[in-house]
Amino acid sequence: MPQKQVVVIGSGFAGLSTATHLAHAGYKVTILEKNTTPGGRARKFEAEGFVFDMGPSWYWMPDVFEKYFASFGKKPSDYYNLVRLDPSYTVVFGEKQFVNIPADLKDFKALLESMEPGVGPKLDAFLEQAAYKYKVGINDLVYRPSRSIFEFTNPRLLADIIRMDVFQSMAKHVRKFFNDEKIIRLMEFPVIFLGETADNIPALYSLMNYADIVLGTWYPMGGMHEIVKGMVKLAEEKGVNIQLGADVSQIEVQNGKAKGVVLKNGKKYEADVVVAAADYHHVDSQLLSPEYRNYSENYWNKRVMAPSSLLFYLGIDKKLENLTHHCLFFDEQMGPHADAIYKNPRWPERPLFYLSAASKTDLSVAPEGKENLVILIPLAPDLEDGEEIREKYYHMVMDRLEKLTGQEIRSHVVFKRSYAHSDFKADYNAFKGNAYGLANTLLQTAILKPSLKNKKVNNLYYTGQLTVPGPGVPPTIISGHVVSREIIKENNL
Ligand SMILES: Cc1cc2nc3c(=O)[nH]c(=O)nc-3n(C[C@H](O)[C@H](O)[C@H](O)COP(=O)(O)OP(=O)(O)OC[C@H]3O[C@@H](n4cnc5c(N)ncnc54)[C@H](O)[C@@H]3O)c2cc1C
């Protein structure tokens, strides 16, 4: 029997994970990636001695990465060197109000006690629930393909789902335990990764607090791209053929079956199974003819997208004071910024922002004596993002950064690149220029997410941050695992 051929469109975490699982199971797998480097939103670039991770910078849920590599008898340490950050991150509430979040749980509890005396036992109770949610959520729920409600109807799971407060908002849940405004902001921070505010994220996701506070913030030396490098190496060890600069323009369908794909340059690849690991909306609306689309434009326009972002990659010609590897600038109110992202899409008047200074941990990402900074401002999708507005926000953020950290930075910038909506569209075919896919709201959870299988094309599957289980590096790695299991089940070798 000839090997079954699988074509995977896209080399992000989801594409790499799918391809490696399928190759391991005996399929002949080719990844077609439009860009000239792999990793999708987690690509890197180098300029003037600085090495910038273009997308993710937070390494959370180390157990998910361990489980991924263990599927192939490997460990993350076979591919990269992980260190735990301490402090995990710094929250800036205002001038001289810098709070370092300690990695050690005892120290974290002491910090919270100093903000709200007597809060210790409440933190214990909060984390006990969060641990339970993490156990059920990350070890079970996220691995369900969510193609039918019946996957969730076994009595034990239903009891678990009720126990996990799925239907209450994260905002309400946090306020049941904590009163201090700063603690509330700390506890609500991790849901930023899920693409909505705490009012609209189910309390199931306090599992993210367990990931943050108990499991910790880690960093692969060399940068987040080391994960991509490791996953590419493993994929190639399994025989996956990765074609870069291979821009797919069409999925060819005959009698309800995908026959293969065509590249922009006319080259064709035949396939028994096609996996779309590129942005779901792009595949549905650009690569398929209308009769085979899984969802209408109207459907997509009603989805709550996770934010886009304006990013600045900066090389600084000196070492900076008062910054740690991850800094969250919460010196402005969340409410108006969230309104500008979700309710009345516009450029925010006084944005919150995030800064990553990987060179505080890793000397290899900047020349000696210099600093590597990435600044990220979350924004509503689909805003106009010309040079003028980018510059306006650059100076707005720089003014605050210089004032809050008490030093001159702007005049020491020796490399600067900005990145926003139009770049996400051009580089990744991102719907509305989204950065993190679809938000994990209650109405966009599990079976309510875009399905991982096409309803009209029997051998076409989807994976990645716009389908189950959702956005983020660990979920997209899991997404690839989940879809590969469905393919193996339905397309016997
Ligand atoms: C700025 C930013 C910061 C983030 N921070 C974090 C973080 O700190 N921690 C975290 O866990 N997550 C973070 N995320 C989210 C995480 O990076 C993403 O959820 C994840 O990388 C998405 O992986 P994916 O495989 O679904 O999609 P992608 O990485 O987008 O991969 C899809 C691939 O498909 C390719 N493609 C598209 N169209 C075609 C075509 N027609 N033909 C061929 N190839 C095509 C694209 O080029 C791309 O390489 C961040 C994301 C961004 C953008």
The ligand as an ORCA input file, in Angstrom:
! r2SCAN-3c Opt
* xyz 0 1
  C       2.254     39.409     19.100
  C       1.789     38.081     19.656
  C       2.087     37.747     20.964
  C       1.664     36.526     21.486
  N       2.035     36.191     22.760
  C       1.813     34.942     23.211
  C       2.450     34.488     24.398
  O       3.193     35.234     25.017
  N       2.219     33.198     24.803
  C       1.400     32.359     24.093
  O       1.224     31.201     24.507
  N       0.813     32.763     22.933
  C       1.027     34.015     22.466
  N       0.517     34.416     21.263
  C      -0.389     33.513     20.542
  C       0.351     32.424     19.785
  O       1.540     32.923     19.262
  C      -0.553     31.933     18.666
  O      -1.786     31.495     19.210
  C       0.056     30.775     17.872
  O       1.401     31.039     17.539
  C      -0.772     30.537     16.619
  O      -0.323     29.394     15.970
  P      -1.095     28.819     14.702
  O      -0.327     27.638     14.261
  O      -2.546     28.643     15.010
  O      -1.064     30.002     13.595
  P       0.135     30.753     12.883
  O       1.305     30.856     13.759
  O      -0.384     32.007     12.330
  O       0.500     29.779     11.685
  C      -0.219     29.774     10.483
  C       0.764     29.691      9.330
  O       0.036     29.561      8.098
  C       0.749     30.284      7.102
  N      -0.138     30.577      5.986
  C      -1.186     31.439      5.953
  N      -1.772     31.418      4.738
  C      -1.082     30.531      3.985
  C      -1.206     30.071      2.652
  N      -2.167     30.511      1.820
  N      -0.304     29.164      2.187
  C       0.691     28.694      3.000
  N       0.844     29.093      4.283
  C      -0.041     29.990      4.772
  C       1.213     31.521      7.831
  O       2.273     32.145      7.154
  C       1.624     30.941      9.185
  O       2.982     30.573      9.176
  C       0.917     35.628     20.689
  C       0.617     35.968     19.369
  C       1.055     37.171     18.851
  C       0.753     37.503     17.421
*
